[in-house]
Amino acid sequence: MKAAAFLAALLLSTPAHAGLMSLNLCTDQFALAFQSAGQKPLGVSFVAADKALSLYVDRIGDTPQLRGTPEEIVLYKPDLVLMGQGQNPPLQAWLKAREIPIAALGSANSIADAQQQLREFSTIWGKQSEAEALIAAQESAIQAAKFARPLRVAVYYARGFSDAGGTLFDEIIRRLGGVNIGAESGGQGMRYLSLESLVALKPDLLIVPQYDYGTTTTGEAMTSHPAFAAIGAEVVHIPGSYFTCPHLALAPLVQAIGAGGQAAQKRIEP
């Protein structure tokens, strides 16, 4: 059975108030975003408390932060465990052997993927209307953030990796009216872009995730290199937490990119 069909069948048989446990950073965000006073997760992963990665650190409160061990599962007795697809296969096999339901979150390689997964997981809490309102806000944000003219754009991660074709950020760039220079030479998924290649591709706008760990990532350091500075590209630093679960952060993410696009346009105009 396909993942989406399995999840739909699971949700039909699982009450919205079921005790659930999240062991994945993105599903943690769903659990914390859709929780209410009388409906909180039994636990979230310990990474949910990392301010550099998590959108909702302030919503954790006294919710247990878990390592995802069988002992914790035995202790808390969840009705449903949220995980990432392919995450910890031995634990998933252990859960299945004990007939403990799992809802596995797959990769979101497009805006449609992210929004569909948002709809599916909001159903667990009976918060479909909230999810639809969030999706409507995302679509409005995309329309409002569109570039005034085509811009050459790249997302630049630590160690020099960038989005090629078939990724969520490739579609975001295209939906905003930009050209994803990471996809110009073909290929799907992630690709390595050396500083020399990046300079040669002449971006107008560079999107760099920023993680507040008190250190500078390779991607951040590259943007201050004299060779890159000579291009005159606009660099927009976006909180790393927007990248870990863009299903929920899509609106502020595209707003930040749109603001960077406006600044890039001013650089280009005579």
C-alpha positions in Angstrom: 0.0 0.0 0.0 1.3 3.5 -0.9 2.4 5.7 2.1 -0.4 8.2 1.6 -3.0 5.5 1.3 -1.7 3.7 4.4 -1.7 7.0 6.4 -5.2 7.8 5.3 -6.4 4.3 6.4 -4.6 4.6 9.6 -6.1 8.0 10.4 -9.6 6.7 9.8 -9.1 4.1 12.5 -7.2 6.4 14.9 -9.2 8.9 17.1 -8.0 12.4 17.0 -7.3 12.3 20.7 -5.1 9.3 20.5 -1.8 9.4 22.5 0.9 10.0 20.0 4.7 10.2 20.2 6.9 12.0 17.8 10.5 10.9 17.1 11.3 13.1 14.1 12.2 16.8 14.1 9.6 17.6 11.4 6.8 15.5 12.9 7.7 17.2 16.2 6.9 20.5 14.6 3.5 19.1 13.5 2.8 17.8 16.9 3.7 21.1 18.6 1.9 23.3 16.0 -1.4 21.4 16.3 -1.4 20.6 20.0 -4.0 22.2 22.3 -4.5 22.4 26.0 -6.2 19.0 26.2 -4.4 17.3 23.3 -0.6 17.2 23.6 1.9 14.7 22.4 3.2 12.1 24.9 6.7 13.2 23.8 8.8 14.7 21.1 12.4 14.1 20.0 15.1 15.9 22.0 16.1 17.8 18.8 12.8 19.7 19.1 14.5 21.8 21.9 17.3 22.9 19.6 16.5 26.6 18.9 18.7 26.6 15.7 16.5 23.8 14.2 13.1 23.9 15.8 10.3 26.4 15.1 8.4 25.7 18.3 10.8 25.4 21.1 8.5 27.7 23.2 5.7 25.2 22.9 7.5 22.2 24.3 6.8 23.1 28.0 6.9 20.0 30.1 6.5 17.6 27.2 9.1 14.8 27.5 12.0 15.0 25.1 12.8 11.6 23.9 15.7 9.6 22.4 13.4 7.1 20.7 14.3 4.0 22.6 12.1 0.9 23.0 12.2 1.6 26.8 10.5 5.0 26.3 7.9 3.5 24.0 7.1 0.8 26.6 6.9 3.5 29.3 4.6 5.9 27.5 2.5 3.4 25.6 1.7 5.5 22.5 -1.3 4.7 20.2 0.6 6.2 17.3 4.3 6.9 16.6 5.3 9.7 14.2 8.6 9.1 12.4 10.4 10.0 9.2 10.2 7.6 6.3 13.3 5.3 6.4 14.2 6.6 9.9 15.6 4.0 12.3 14.5 0.8 10.4 15.2 -1.5 13.4 12.9 0.6 15.6 10.2 0.7 13.0 10.5 -3.1 12.7 10.2 -3.4 16.5 7.1 -1.2 16.5 5.5 -3.2 13.7 6.2 -6.5 15.4 4.2 -5.1 18.4 1.4 -3.7 16.2 2.1 -0.1 17.3 1.0 2.1 14.4 3.5 4.3 12.7 2.8 7.4 10.6 5.9 8.0 8.5 6.7 11.4 6.9 8.3 11.2 3.5 10.4 13.8 1.7 8.6 16.9 0.4 10.1 17.5 -3.1 7.5 20.0 -4.1 5.1 22.5 -2.6 2.3 20.2 -3.4 4.1 17.4 -1.5 4.6 19.6 1.5 1.0 20.8 1.5 -0.4 17.3 1.1 1.6 16.1 4.0 0.5 19.0 6.0 -3.2 18.1 5.3 -2.5 14.4 6.1 -0.8 15.0 9.4 -3.2 17.7 10.6 -5.9 15.1 10.3 -4.3 13.3 13.3 -5.3 16.1 15.5 -8.6 16.9 13.8 -7.1 20.3 12.7 -7.9 20.2 9.0 -9.4 23.6 8.9 -6.2 25.1 10.5 -4.1 23.3 7.9 -6.2 24.7 5.1 -5.9 28.2 6.5 -2.1 27.8 6.7 -2.0 26.5 3.1 -4.1 29.5 1.9 -1.7 31.8 3.7 1.3 30.1 2.0 -0.2 30.5 -1.4 -0.9 34.2 -0.7 2.7 34.7 0.5 4.0 33.1 -2.7 1.9 35.4 -4.9 3.0 38.5 -2.9 6.7 37.5 -2.9 7.1 37.1 -6.7 10.1 38.8 -8.2 9.5 41.9 -10.4 11.9 40.4 -13.0 13.6 37.0 -13.4 16.5 36.6 -11.0 19.3 34.1 -11.0 19.0 32.4 -7.6 20.8 29.6 -5.7 20.4 28.1 -2.3 23.8 27.5 -0.7 24.1 25.1 2.1 27.1 24.2 4.3 30.0 22.4 2.5 28.9 24.0 -0.8 25.8 22.0 -1.6 22.9 23.5 -3.5 19.5 22.4 -4.8 19.3 21.1 -8.4 16.1 20.1 -10.1 13.2 18.2 -8.5 13.5 19.7 -5.1 11.2 21.8 -3.0 13.5 24.8 -3.2 13.9 24.4 -6.9 10.1 24.8 -7.2 10.0 27.7 -4.8 12.5 29.6 -6.8 10.6 28.9 -10.0 7.2 29.8 -8.5 8.7 33.2 -7.4 9.8 33.8 -11.0 13.5 33.0 -10.5 16.0 30.8 -12.3 17.5 28.1 -10.1 21.2 28.2 -11.2 21.8 25.0 -9.3 19.6 23.2 -11.8 21.0 24.7 -15.0 23.4 21.9 -15.7 20.8 19.3 -15.2 20.5 16.7 -12.5 18.1 16.1 -9.7 18.3 16.5 -5.9 21.3 18.1 -4.3 24.6 19.0 -6.1 27.9 20.3 -5.1 28.8 23.9 -6.2 32.4 24.9 -5.7 33.0 28.6 -5.1 34.5 28.9 -8.6 31.3 27.4 -10.1 29.1 29.6 -8.1 31.0 32.7 -9.1 30.9 31.6 -12.8 27.1 31.2 -12.6 26.7 34.8 -11.5 23.7 34.6 -9.1 21.7 37.7 -8.4 20.4 36.3 -5.2 21.9 33.8 -2.8 19.8 32.1 -0.1 21.9 30.9 2.8 20.5 29.0 5.8 21.8 30.4 9.1 22.1 28.3 12.2 22.6 30.0 15.5 25.4 27.9 16.9 27.9 30.6 17.4 30.0 29.4 14.4 30.1 30.2 10.7 29.1 27.5 8.3 30.9 26.9 5.0 28.0 28.4 3.1 28.0 31.6 5.2 31.8 31.9 4.9 31.7 31.6 1.2 29.5 34.7 0.9 32.3 36.9 2.4 35.0 35.6 0.0 36.4 38.5 -2.2 35.8 36.6 -5.4 32.1 36.2 -4.5 31.8 39.8 -3.2 32.9 41.0 -6.6 29.7 39.6 -8.2 27.6 41.9 -6.1 24.9 39.3 -5.5 22.3 39.9 -2.7 22.7 37.4 0.1 19.7 36.6 2.2 20.3 34.7 5.4 17.3 32.7 6.5 16.9 30.9 9.8 17.8 27.2 9.6 14.6 26.3 11.4 12.7 27.3 8.3 14.5 24.6 6.3 14.0 21.6 8.7 10.2 21.6 8.3 9.2 23.9 5.5 5.7 22.5 5.5 5.0 24.9 8.4 7.5 27.6 7.6 6.7 28.1 3.9 5.0 31.5 4.3 7.8 33.2 6.2 10.4 31.4 4.1 9.1 32.8 0.8 8.5 36.2 2.4 12.2 36.3 3.3 13.2 35.2 -0.2 10.9 37.8 -1.7 12.5 40.6 0.4 15.9 39.4 -0.8 14.6 39.5 -4.4 13.5 43.1 -3.9 17.0 44.0 -2.6 18.6 42.2 -5.5 16.4 44.1 -8.0 17.7 47.4 -6.5 21.3 46.3 -7.0 20.6 45.4 -10.6 18.7 48.6 -11.6 20.8 51.4 -13.0 
